[in-house]
């Protein structure tokens, strides 16, 4: 299973209009080159199309079709607003920078053992508290 992701960015709504205009053609081309699954995703920054193929050759064939390249050139910002990459999408267009998380034991304190608890007494194999 080989996935290809096409992400088109534009928060002003032009990416959604691009999807509406080219979705039918892109899906038809993908199916004709061997796609077995596809999904559209909407994000606050644009849209993403994920297409799954049986093998890498079919994925490459779809990517190199003249009609696919023409659709990508008609994106709202074809130079810096389109990403095409192998694999499933989702992490490529993070809007906020990730901050390092603190080490879990960073603020840990050594706790004292409460002395008001009764001691354990062992009788045979049983343990009683009391």
N, C-alpha and C positions, 0 to 999 in steps of 0.2 A: 504494500500500500504506500503510495507516494502522494503526498499532499502538496499543493501549490496555493499560495496565498497572494491575493492582489488587494492591497489597501489603497484607498483613495481618500485623501484628507481635504477637508474644508468644513469649517464649523458654520458657515453661512447658509448651508442647505444645498449648495450646488453639487456636492457629492451625492446626495440623495437623488437629485434630479438626474445626474449622470447614471446612477444605478438603474433608475426607472427607464431610462432611454436605452441602455445597453444590456440589461440583464438577460432578456430573451435571446439575443444573439450570442452572448458569451456562454450561456448554458447550452444552447444548441450546438455550438462549436465544441464545447467540452464533451458532450455526449457523443458527438460524431468522431471524436478522437479517442474515445475509450473511458470517459469519466464514469465512475460508479457511484459517486456521491458528491453533493455540493451543498454549501450553506452560505447564506448572506448574514452578516452581522452588522448592526447599526451601533455606532458609538457617538459620543458627543463631538468627536473630531472628524467623523466621516463614516465610511462604510468599508467592509472587508468581505471579499468573496474567497471562500476556501473550497477548493476542488480536489477530489481524491481520484487518483488513477491507479490501475493495476501495477504499472511499472514506470520506471524513470523515462523510458523512451516515449511513452504516450504523453507524459507530463511535458517533456521537452517539445514534442510535436505541437501540442496545444499552445505552448508559450511562444513558439516561433511563427504561428499563423499570422498572415498579413492583417486579417480582420481583427485579431486580438491586439496587435500592435497599433492598429488604427484607432480602436476603442480607447486604448490607454493614452494615445496622443490627444484625444478629445476630452480628457479629464480636466477638471477646473484648473489645476496647476500641474501640467505634465512633467515639469522639470523637478520640482522639489515636493510635489504633493502626491506622488505615486510610489508605492513600494511593491515589488514583486519578488517573492523569495520562496524557496522550497520549505515545506513544513507547514504546520498550522500556525495561525497568527495569534494576535492578542497582546504580546509583550513588546512589539516593536515601536509603538507610538505612545509610550508612557508620557503623560504631560507633566507629572511632578517627579522631581528627582528623588530617588530612594535615599533615605538616611540610614546610616548603620544602626542596627539595633543594639541596645545595651546588653552586655553579658548577663546572663540570667543570675549568676551568683554574685554579681557586683555589689549589691546592697544587702547581702545576707549577713545576719548576725548569729553569733553562737548563742544558743539559748541554754539557760541553766535547767537542770532537771528539777522539777518540783519535788520538794522533800515532804510535802504533806500527804503524799500517796502512800498507802500501806505497802509494805514489802511483800514479795512473793514467797510463798511457802510451798515446798515440794513434798508431796506425800506419795510415794510409789511412782507411778507414771502420770499421775494427775497433778495439775498445777492449780492451786486455789489462791485467790486474793481475798484479803479480808481484814 
